[in-house]
């Protein structure tokens, strides 16, 4: 957590967006509970908004986007989490625009 807190302070972060891994039936499982506990921990150390966004199917969408971009299997494997994170953030930005 200390590394994250250092980044928040160094980069003067004003808001945090966290993907929430919900089940397909919209319930929260163990991973989602762990994410919520992590968010609570962060909130104890910083006074900025921490928002969640549903991350269901983000990895699948990332794989699809990379296939459409004709990336090699190795590059897809190396970049899937980064692309999924970008999709999660874009989803949040689209949501707050409305």
N, CA, C and O atoms as a GROMACS GRO file, in nm:
protein
  392
    1UNK      N    1   0.083  -0.120   0.000
    1UNK     CA    2   0.000   0.000   0.000
    1UNK      C    3   0.087   0.126   0.000
    1UNK      O    4   0.048   0.229  -0.056
    2UNK      N    5   0.204   0.117   0.062
    2UNK     CA    6   0.288   0.236   0.071
    2UNK      C    7   0.331   0.286  -0.067
    2UNK      O    8   0.337   0.406  -0.089
    3UNK      N    9   0.360   0.195  -0.159
    3UNK     CA   10   0.397   0.237  -0.295
    3UNK      C   11   0.283   0.313  -0.361
    3UNK      O   12   0.305   0.415  -0.427
    4UNK      N   13   0.162   0.264  -0.343
    4UNK     CA   14   0.046   0.331  -0.402
    4UNK      C   15   0.026   0.468  -0.340
    4UNK      O   16   0.000   0.566  -0.411
    5UNK      N   17   0.038   0.477  -0.209
    5UNK     CA   18   0.024   0.606  -0.141
    5UNK      C   19   0.131   0.704  -0.187
    5UNK      O   20   0.103   0.823  -0.203
    6UNK      N   21   0.252   0.656  -0.207
    6UNK     CA   22   0.359   0.743  -0.258
    6UNK      C   23   0.326   0.796  -0.397
    6UNK      O   24   0.346   0.914  -0.425
    7UNK      N   25   0.275   0.710  -0.483
    7UNK     CA   26   0.237   0.753  -0.618
    7UNK      C   27   0.125   0.857  -0.612
    7UNK      O   28   0.129   0.957  -0.683
    8UNK      N   29   0.027   0.833  -0.527
    8UNK     CA   30  -0.085   0.927  -0.512
    8UNK      C   31  -0.033   1.064  -0.473
    8UNK      O   32  -0.077   1.165  -0.528
    9UNK      N   33   0.060   1.069  -0.380
    9UNK     CA   34   0.114   1.198  -0.334
    9UNK      C   35   0.206   1.261  -0.440
    9UNK      O   36   0.195   1.380  -0.468
   10UNK      N   37   0.296   1.180  -0.497
   10UNK     CA   38   0.391   1.233  -0.595
   10UNK      C   39   0.322   1.287  -0.720
   10UNK      O   40   0.361   1.391  -0.773
   11UNK      N   41   0.220   1.217  -0.766
   11UNK     CA   42   0.151   1.256  -0.889
   11UNK      C   43   0.034   1.351  -0.862
   11UNK      O   44  -0.035   1.392  -0.955
   12UNK      N   45   0.012   1.384  -0.734
   12UNK     CA   46  -0.098   1.473  -0.694
   12UNK      C   47  -0.231   1.423  -0.749
   12UNK      O   48  -0.308   1.498  -0.809
   13UNK      N   49  -0.256   1.295  -0.728
   13UNK     CA   50  -0.379   1.231  -0.774
   13UNK      C   51  -0.498   1.295  -0.705
   13UNK      O   52  -0.496   1.317  -0.584
   14UNK      N   53  -0.603   1.326  -0.782
   14UNK     CA   54  -0.722   1.389  -0.724
   14UNK      C   55  -0.841   1.295  -0.716
   14UNK      O   56  -0.943   1.328  -0.655
   15UNK      N   57  -0.830   1.179  -0.778
   15UNK     CA   58  -0.939   1.082  -0.777
   15UNK      C   59  -0.882   0.946  -0.817
   15UNK      O   60  -0.791   0.936  -0.900
   16UNK      N   61  -0.938   0.841  -0.758
   16UNK     CA   62  -0.894   0.705  -0.789
   16UNK      C   63  -1.012   0.626  -0.844
   16UNK      O   64  -1.124   0.636  -0.792
   17UNK      N   65  -0.988   0.548  -0.947
   17UNK     CA   66  -1.090   0.460  -1.005
   17UNK      C   67  -1.039   0.317  -0.990
   17UNK      O   68  -0.927   0.284  -1.030
   18UNK      N   69  -1.124   0.232  -0.932
   18UNK     CA   70  -1.087   0.093  -0.907
   18UNK      C   71  -1.190   0.002  -0.973
   18UNK      O   72  -1.310   0.020  -0.955
   19UNK      N   73  -1.143  -0.096  -1.047
   19UNK     CA   74  -1.232  -0.197  -1.105
   19UNK      C   75  -1.284  -0.289  -0.997
   19UNK      O   76  -1.208  -0.339  -0.914
   20UNK      N   77  -1.414  -0.313  -0.998
   20UNK     CA   78  -1.478  -0.401  -0.900
   20UNK      C   79  -1.519  -0.530  -0.971
   20UNK      O   80  -1.606  -0.528  -1.058
   21UNK      N   81  -1.456  -0.643  -0.933
   21UNK     CA   82  -1.483  -0.770  -1.002
   21UNK      C   83  -1.612  -0.837  -0.955
   21UNK      O   84  -1.611  -0.923  -0.867
   22UNK      N   85  -1.722  -0.797  -1.015
   22UNK     CA   86  -1.852  -0.855  -0.980
   22UNK      C   87  -1.874  -0.987  -1.054
   22UNK      O   88  -1.816  -1.011  -1.160
   23UNK      N   89  -1.959  -1.071  -0.995
   23UNK     CA   90  -2.002  -1.192  -1.064
   23UNK      C   91  -2.099  -1.153  -1.175
   23UNK      O   92  -2.153  -1.043  -1.175
   24UNK      N   93  -2.121  -1.243  -1.269
   24UNK     CA   94  -2.212  -1.214  -1.380
   24UNK      C   95  -2.354  -1.186  -1.333
   24UNK      O   96  -2.430  -1.119  -1.403
   25UNK      N   97  -2.393  -1.237  -1.215
   25UNK     CA   98  -2.527  -1.210  -1.162
   25UNK      C   99  -2.530  -1.084  -1.076
   25UNK      O  100  -2.626  -1.061  -1.003
   26UNK      N  101  -2.425  -1.003  -1.084
   26UNK     CA  102  -2.414  -0.874  -1.017
   26UNK      C  103  -2.386  -0.884  -0.868
   26UNK      O  104  -2.394  -0.783  -0.798
   27UNK      N  105  -2.353  -1.002  -0.817
   27UNK     CA  106  -2.320  -1.015  -0.675
   27UNK      C  107  -2.169  -0.997  -0.656
   27UNK      O  108  -2.091  -1.002  -0.751
   28UNK      N  109  -2.132  -0.976  -0.531
   28UNK     CA  110  -1.991  -0.956  -0.497
   28UNK      C  111  -1.936  -1.082  -0.432
   28UNK      O  112  -1.993  -1.133  -0.335
   29UNK      N  113  -1.827  -1.131  -0.485
   29UNK     CA  114  -1.763  -1.250  -0.430
   29UNK      C  115  -1.642  -1.212  -0.346
   29UNK      O  116  -1.626  -1.097  -0.304
   30UNK      N  117  -1.557  -1.310  -0.322
   30UNK     CA  118  -1.439  -1.289  -0.238
   30UNK      C  119  -1.344  -1.184  -0.296
   30UNK      O  120  -1.291  -1.101  -0.222
   31UNK      N  121  -1.322  -1.189  -0.425
   31UNK     CA  122  -1.231  -1.091  -0.487
   31UNK      C  123  -1.285  -0.949  -0.473
   31UNK      O  124  -1.210  -0.857  -0.442
   32UNK      N  125  -1.414  -0.933  -0.494
   32UNK     CA  126  -1.475  -0.801  -0.480
   32UNK      C  127  -1.466  -0.753  -0.336
   32UNK      O  128  -1.440  -0.635  -0.311
   33UNK      N  129  -1.488  -0.843  -0.241
   33UNK     CA  130  -1.477  -0.806  -0.100
   33UNK      C  131  -1.334  -0.763  -0.067
   33UNK      O  132  -1.313  -0.669   0.010
   34UNK      N  133  -1.236  -0.831  -0.125
   34UNK     CA  134  -1.096  -0.794  -0.104
   34UNK      C  135  -1.067  -0.655  -0.163
   34UNK      O  136  -0.995  -0.576  -0.103
   35UNK      N  137  -1.124  -0.626  -0.279
   35UNK     CA  138  -1.107  -0.495  -0.341
   35UNK      C  139  -1.170  -0.387  -0.252
   35UNK      O  140  -1.110  -0.282  -0.231
   36UNK      N  141  -1.288  -0.413  -0.200
   36UNK     CA  142  -1.354  -0.316  -0.112
   36UNK      C  143  -1.274  -0.293   0.016
   36UNK      O  144  -1.266  -0.180   0.064
   37UNK      N  145  -1.215  -0.398   0.070
   37UNK     CA  146  -1.130  -0.384   0.189
   37UNK      C  147  -1.006  -0.300   0.156
   37UNK      O  148  -0.963  -0.218   0.236
   38UNK      N  149  -0.950  -0.322   0.037
   38UNK     CA  150  -0.835  -0.244  -0.008
   38UNK      C  151  -0.872  -0.096  -0.023
   38UNK      O  152  -0.795  -0.008   0.015
   39UNK      N  153  -0.989  -0.070  -0.078
   39UNK     CA  154  -1.036   0.067  -0.092
   39UNK      C  155  -1.051   0.132   0.045
   39UNK      O  156  -1.010   0.247   0.063
   40UNK      N  157  -1.108   0.061   0.141
   40UNK     CA  158  -1.121   0.114   0.277
   40UNK      C  159  -0.985   0.150   0.335
   40UNK      O  160  -0.970   0.252   0.402
   41UNK      N  161  -0.886   0.066   0.309
   41UNK     CA  162  -0.751   0.091   0.357
   41UNK      C  163  -0.693   0.218   0.294
   41UNK      O  164  -0.634   0.300   0.363
   42UNK      N  165  -0.711   0.233   0.165
   42UNK     CA  166  -0.663   0.354   0.097
   42UNK      C  167  -0.732   0.478   0.154
   42UNK      O  168  -0.666   0.578   0.180
   43UNK      N  169  -0.863   0.470   0.173
   43UNK     CA  170  -0.939   0.585   0.223
   43UNK      C  171  -0.894   0.629   0.362
   43UNK      O  172  -0.912   0.745   0.399
   44UNK      N  173  -0.835   0.538   0.439
   44UNK     CA  174  -0.784   0.575   0.571
   44UNK      C  175  -0.660   0.662   0.562
   44UNK      O  176  -0.624   0.730   0.658
   45UNK      N  177  -0.594   0.662   0.446
   45UNK     CA  178  -0.468   0.733   0.430
   45UNK      C  179  -0.476   0.855   0.339
   45UNK      O  180  -0.387   0.940   0.344
   46UNK      N  181  -0.578   0.866   0.258
   46UNK     CA  182  -0.589   0.980   0.167
   46UNK      C  183  -0.730   1.037   0.172
   46UNK      O  184  -0.826   0.968   0.206
   47UNK      N  185  -0.740   1.164   0.140
   47UNK     CA  186  -0.870   1.231   0.143
   47UNK      C  187  -0.911   1.271   0.001
   47UNK      O  188  -0.934   1.389  -0.028
   48UNK      N  189  -0.921   1.171  -0.087
   48UNK     CA  190  -0.966   1.194  -0.223
   48UNK      C  191  -1.072   1.090  -0.256
   48UNK      O  192  -1.075   0.983  -0.194
   49UNK      N  193  -1.158   1.119  -0.353
   49UNK     CA  194  -1.261   1.020  -0.389
   49UNK      C  195  -1.200   0.892  -0.446
   49UNK      O  196  -1.105   0.896  -0.525
   50UNK      N  197  -1.255   0.779  -0.404
   50UNK     CA  198  -1.218   0.649  -0.459
   50UNK      C  199  -1.346   0.588  -0.515
   50UNK      O  200  -1.437   0.553  -0.440
   51UNK      N  201  -1.352   0.576  -0.646
   51UNK     CA  202  -1.472   0.528  -0.714
   51UNK      C  203  -1.450   0.389  -0.771
   51UNK      O  204  -1.340   0.354  -0.812
   52UNK      N  205  -1.557   0.311  -0.773
   52UNK     CA  206  -1.549   0.178  -0.832
   52UNK      C  207  -1.628   0.175  -0.963
   52UNK      O  208  -1.723   0.251  -0.983
   53UNK      N  209  -1.586   0.085  -1.049
   53UNK     CA  210  -1.660   0.061  -1.172
   53UNK      C  211  -1.657  -0.089  -1.198
   53UNK      O  212  -1.556  -0.156  -1.176
   54UNK      N  213  -1.768  -0.139  -1.244
   54UNK     CA  214  -1.783  -0.281  -1.274
   54UNK      C  215  -1.681  -0.322  -1.380
   54UNK      O  216  -1.675  -0.263  -1.488
   55UNK      N  217  -1.601  -0.421  -1.347
   55UNK     CA  218  -1.499  -0.463  -1.443
   55UNK      C  219  -1.532  -0.594  -1.512
   55UNK      O  220  -1.447  -0.655  -1.577
   56UNK      N  221  -1.657  -0.638  -1.498
   56UNK     CA  222  -1.695  -0.764  -1.565
   56UNK      C  223  -1.666  -0.755  -1.714
   56UNK      O  224  -1.694  -0.654  -1.779
   57UNK      N  225  -1.611  -0.860  -1.766
   57UNK     CA  226  -1.583  -0.877  -1.908
   57UNK      C  227  -1.475  -0.783  -1.963
   57UNK      O  228  -1.453  -0.779  -2.084
   58UNK      N  229  -1.407  -0.708  -1.877
   58UNK     CA  230  -1.304  -0.616  -1.927
   58UNK      C  231  -1.188  -0.692  -1.991
   58UNK      O  232  -1.134  -0.647  -2.092
   59UNK      N  233  -1.149  -0.805  -1.934
   59UNK     CA  234  -1.039  -0.882  -1.993
   59UNK      C  235  -1.081  -0.941  -2.127
   59UNK      O  236  -1.002  -0.944  -2.221
   60UNK      N  237  -1.204  -0.988  -2.135
   60UNK     CA  238  -1.256  -1.041  -2.261
   60UNK      C  239  -1.259  -0.933  -2.368
   60UNK      O  240  -1.221  -0.956  -2.482
   61UNK      N  241  -1.305  -0.814  -2.330
   61UNK     CA  242  -1.307  -0.702  -2.425
   61UNK      C  243  -1.166  -0.662  -2.467
   61UNK      O  244  -1.143  -0.626  -2.583
   62UNK      N  245  -1.072  -0.670  -2.373
   62UNK     CA  246  -0.932  -0.637  -2.406
   62UNK      C  247  -0.876  -0.736  -2.507
   62UNK      O  248  -0.811  -0.697  -2.603
   63UNK      N  249  -0.902  -0.865  -2.484
   63UNK     CA  250  -0.856  -0.967  -2.580
   63UNK      C  251  -0.917  -0.943  -2.718
   63UNK      O  252  -0.849  -0.952  -2.820
   64UNK      N  253  -1.046  -0.911  -2.720
   64UNK     CA  254  -1.114  -0.888  -2.848
   64UNK      C  255  -1.053  -0.767  -2.920
   64UNK      O  256  -1.029  -0.771  -3.041
   65UNK      N  257  -1.028  -0.661  -2.846
   65UNK     CA  258  -0.970  -0.541  -2.907
   65UNK      C  259  -0.831  -0.570  -2.964
   65UNK      O  260  -0.795  -0.520  -3.071
   66UNK      N  261  -0.754  -0.649  -2.891
   66UNK     CA  262  -0.620  -0.681  -2.940
   66UNK      C  263  -0.623  -0.774  -3.060
   66UNK      O  264  -0.539  -0.763  -3.150
   67UNK      N  265  -0.719  -0.865  -3.064
   67UNK     CA  266  -0.734  -0.951  -3.181
   67UNK      C  267  -0.769  -0.867  -3.304
   67UNK      O  268  -0.717  -0.889  -3.413
   68UNK      N  269  -0.859  -0.771  -3.284
   68UNK     CA  270  -0.896  -0.682  -3.394
   68UNK      C  271  -0.778  -0.599  -3.440
   68UNK      O  272  -0.768  -0.562  -3.557
   69UNK      N  273  -0.687  -0.569  -3.345
   69UNK     CA  274  -0.566  -0.493  -3.378
   69UNK      C  275  -0.455  -0.581  -3.433
   69UNK      O  276  -0.345  -0.532  -3.461
   70UNK      N  277  -0.483  -0.709  -3.448
   70UNK     CA  278  -0.390  -0.805  -3.507
   70UNK      C  279  -0.257  -0.814  -3.432
   70UNK      O  280  -0.151  -0.822  -3.493
   71UNK      N  281  -0.264  -0.812  -3.298
   71UNK     CA  282  -0.144  -0.829  -3.218
   71UNK      C  283  -0.109  -0.977  -3.205
   71UNK      O  284  -0.198  -1.062  -3.203
   72UNK      N  285   0.018  -1.005  -3.197
   72UNK     CA  286   0.062  -1.144  -3.180
   72UNK      C  287   0.018  -1.196  -3.044
   72UNK      O  288  -0.013  -1.119  -2.953
   73UNK      N  289   0.017  -1.327  -3.030
   73UNK     CA  290  -0.024  -1.391  -2.903
   73UNK      C  291   0.064  -1.342  -2.788
   73UNK      O  292   0.013  -1.314  -2.680
   74UNK      N  293   0.193  -1.333  -2.810
   74UNK     CA  294   0.286  -1.288  -2.705
   74UNK      C  295   0.254  -1.146  -2.662
   74UNK      O  296   0.249  -1.117  -2.542
   75UNK      N  297   0.232  -1.057  -2.758
   75UNK     CA  298   0.200  -0.918  -2.724
   75UNK      C  299   0.066  -0.909  -2.653
   75UNK      O  300   0.050  -0.829  -2.561
   76UNK      N  301  -0.031  -0.991  -2.694
   76UNK     CA  302  -0.162  -0.991  -2.627
   76UNK      C  303  -0.146  -1.031  -2.482
   76UNK      O  304  -0.203  -0.969  -2.393
   77UNK      N  305  -0.068  -1.136  -2.458
   77UNK     CA  306  -0.047  -1.185  -2.321
   77UNK      C  307   0.018  -1.078  -2.235
   77UNK      O  308  -0.019  -1.058  -2.120
   78UNK      N  309   0.116  -1.009  -2.292
   78UNK     CA  310   0.190  -0.906  -2.218
   78UNK      C  311   0.105  -0.782  -2.188
   78UNK      O  312   0.131  -0.712  -2.091
   79UNK      N  313   0.006  -0.755  -2.270
   79UNK     CA  314  -0.067  -0.628  -2.260
   79UNK      C  315  -0.211  -0.638  -2.212
   79UNK      O  316  -0.276  -0.535  -2.196
   80UNK      N  317  -0.262  -0.757  -2.190
   80UNK     CA  318  -0.405  -0.772  -2.163
   80UNK      C  319  -0.449  -0.693  -2.039
   80UNK      O  320  -0.554  -0.629  -2.042
   81UNK      N  321  -0.372  -0.697  -1.931
   81UNK     CA  322  -0.412  -0.625  -1.810
   81UNK      C  323  -0.409  -0.474  -1.832
   81UNK      O  324  -0.496  -0.402  -1.783
   82UNK      N  325  -0.310  -0.427  -1.906
   82UNK     CA  326  -0.301  -0.284  -1.934
   82UNK      C  327  -0.421  -0.238  -2.018
   82UNK      O  328  -0.480  -0.133  -1.990
   83UNK      N  329  -0.455  -0.314  -2.119
   83UNK     CA  330  -0.569  -0.278  -2.205
   83UNK      C  331  -0.699  -0.286  -2.125
   83UNK      O  332  -0.785  -0.199  -2.139
   84UNK      N  333  -0.713  -0.388  -2.042
   84UNK     CA  334  -0.834  -0.401  -1.959
   84UNK      C  335  -0.846  -0.281  -1.866
   84UNK      O  336  -0.955  -0.227  -1.847
   85UNK      N  337  -0.734  -0.238  -1.807
   85UNK     CA  338  -0.736  -0.121  -1.718
   85UNK      C  339  -0.778   0.004  -1.795
   85UNK      O  340  -0.853   0.087  -1.743
   86UNK      N  341  -0.730   0.018  -1.917
   86UNK     CA  342  -0.769   0.133  -2.000
   86UNK      C  343  -0.919   0.130  -2.029
   86UNK      O  344  -0.986   0.234  -2.026
   87UNK      N  345  -0.972   0.012  -2.056
   87UNK     CA  346  -1.115  -0.001  -2.083
   87UNK      C  347  -1.198   0.031  -1.959
   87UNK      O  348  -1.303   0.095  -1.968
   88UNK      N  349  -1.151  -0.012  -1.843
   88UNK     CA  350  -1.220   0.018  -1.717
   88UNK      C  351  -1.222   0.169  -1.695
   88UNK      O  352  -1.327   0.225  -1.663
   89UNK      N  353  -1.108   0.234  -1.711
   89UNK     CA  354  -1.101   0.379  -1.692
   89UNK      C  355  -1.188   0.451  -1.794
   89UNK      O  356  -1.258   0.546  -1.758
   90UNK      N  357  -1.185   0.409  -1.920
   90UNK     CA  358  -1.269   0.473  -2.021
   90UNK      C  359  -1.416   0.456  -1.988
   90UNK      O  360  -1.495   0.549  -2.008
   91UNK      N  361  -1.454   0.339  -1.937
   91UNK     CA  362  -1.592   0.318  -1.895
   91UNK      C  363  -1.632   0.414  -1.785
   91UNK      O  364  -1.744   0.465  -1.785
   92UNK      N  365  -1.543   0.439  -1.692
   92UNK     CA  366  -1.572   0.534  -1.584
   92UNK      C  367  -1.586   0.675  -1.641
   92UNK      O  368  -1.680   0.747  -1.606
   93UNK      N  369  -1.494   0.715  -1.727
   93UNK     CA  370  -1.500   0.849  -1.785
   93UNK      C  371  -1.628   0.868  -1.866
   93UNK      O  372  -1.691   0.974  -1.861
   94UNK      N  373  -1.667   0.766  -1.940
   94UNK     CA  374  -1.792   0.772  -2.016
   94UNK      C  375  -1.912   0.785  -1.922
   94UNK      O  376  -2.006   0.858  -1.951
   95UNK      N  377  -1.908   0.715  -1.809
   95UNK     CA  378  -2.018   0.718  -1.713
   95UNK      C  379  -2.034   0.856  -1.650
   95UNK      O  380  -2.146   0.903  -1.633
   96UNK      N  381  -1.922   0.922  -1.616
   96UNK     CA  382  -1.935   1.052  -1.550
   96UNK      C  383  -1.970   1.163  -1.648
   96UNK      O  384  -2.015   1.270  -1.606
   97UNK      N  385  -1.950   1.140  -1.778
   97UNK     CA  386  -1.988   1.238  -1.879
   97UNK      C  387  -2.139   1.254  -1.889
   97UNK      O  388  -2.190   1.362  -1.921
   98UNK      N  389  -2.210   1.144  -1.862
   98UNK     CA  390  -2.356   1.143  -1.882
   98UNK      C  391  -2.428   1.230  -1.783
   98UNK      O  392  -2.550   1.240  -1.786
   0.00000   0.00000   0.00000
